[in-house]
Amino acid sequence: MAERTIRSPLPGIFYRQPSPDAEPFVKEGDVIQPGTVIGLVGVMKTFHQITADSGGRVVRFLVENEEPIRPGQEIAVLTDAGDE
């Protein structure tokens, strides 16, 4: 099982959903494609989409919703879609 991570390109607050009442962009166990939005980073009331560089299955999130993050910090772990 080859694991890889999605990292934050910038500092801010990480959000897993587009609004407080909405479903998360993706959940653990979801299979995603390159370019899939996995969350947002808010910086001074501006929101930047965080997208997957590669496809795969989301194994786990390493950052909680509304948690501060820094540039390069790992956000989520992916594995190949066929791996369990």
C-alpha positions as a printed Julia matrix, in Angstrom:
84×3 Matrix{Float64}:
   0.0    0.0    0.0
   1.73   3.16  -1.25
   0.62   6.12   0.83
   1.06   9.73  -0.19
  -0.1   12.98   1.34
  -1.82  16.18   0.29
  -0.07  19.23   1.74
  -1.2   22.77   2.33
   0.37  25.32  -0.03
  -0.26  28.21   2.39
  -0.96  29.07   6.03
  -4.45  29.66   7.36
  -7.45  27.83   8.79
  -8.41  24.5    7.18
 -12.08  23.83   6.43
 -13.36  20.41   5.34
 -16.71  21.75   4.1
 -17.8   24.8    2.07
 -20.08  26.1    4.84
 -20.88  25.1    8.44
 -24.1   23.28   7.48
 -22.74  21.57   4.35
 -21.36  18.06   3.94
 -17.55  17.74   3.81
 -15.96  18.01   0.37
 -14.66  14.44   0.79
 -14.77  11.84   3.54
 -12.36   9.16   4.67
 -12.84   6.18   2.37
 -13.86   8.27  -0.66
 -12.11   7.64  -3.97
 -11.01  10.93  -5.52
  -9.52  12.06  -8.83
  -6.68  14.52  -9.48
  -8.05  18.02  -9.04
 -10.73  17.01  -6.52
 -11.28  19.72  -3.91
 -10.64  18.23  -0.45
 -11.01  21.42   1.57
 -10.43  25.14   1.84
  -7.77  27.24   3.53
  -9.05  30.56   4.81
  -6.63  33.47   4.96
  -8.0   36.87   6.04
 -11.55  36.02   4.85
 -10.29  34.76   1.48
 -10.73  31.05   0.79
  -8.38  28.96  -1.35
  -9.32  25.49  -2.62
  -7.01  22.63  -1.71
  -7.01  20.02  -4.47
  -5.56  16.55  -4.84
  -2.48  16.29  -7.07
  -3.25  12.62  -7.72
  -6.19  10.29  -7.43
  -6.72   7.6   -4.84
  -8.65   6.64  -1.73
  -8.7    9.06   1.22
  -7.31   7.03   4.14
  -7.44   9.71   6.84
  -7.29  13.42   7.51
  -4.37  14.67   9.58
  -5.96  18.08  10.24
  -9.3   18.7   11.92
 -11.93  21.07  10.58
 -11.21  24.73  11.49
  -7.67  23.89  12.64
  -4.78  26.29  11.88
  -2.28  24.93   9.34
   1.07  26.07   7.99
   2.61  25.85   4.5
   3.73  22.31   3.67
   1.72  20.75   6.48
   0.2   17.37   5.59
  -3.59  17.53   5.4
  -4.69  14.08   4.23
  -3.29  10.65   3.42
  -4.18   8.9    0.15
  -3.53   5.38  -1.06
  -4.2    3.71  -4.39
  -7.95   3.31  -4.98
  -7.74  -0.49  -5.06
  -5.92  -0.73  -1.71
  -8.0   -1.47   1.37
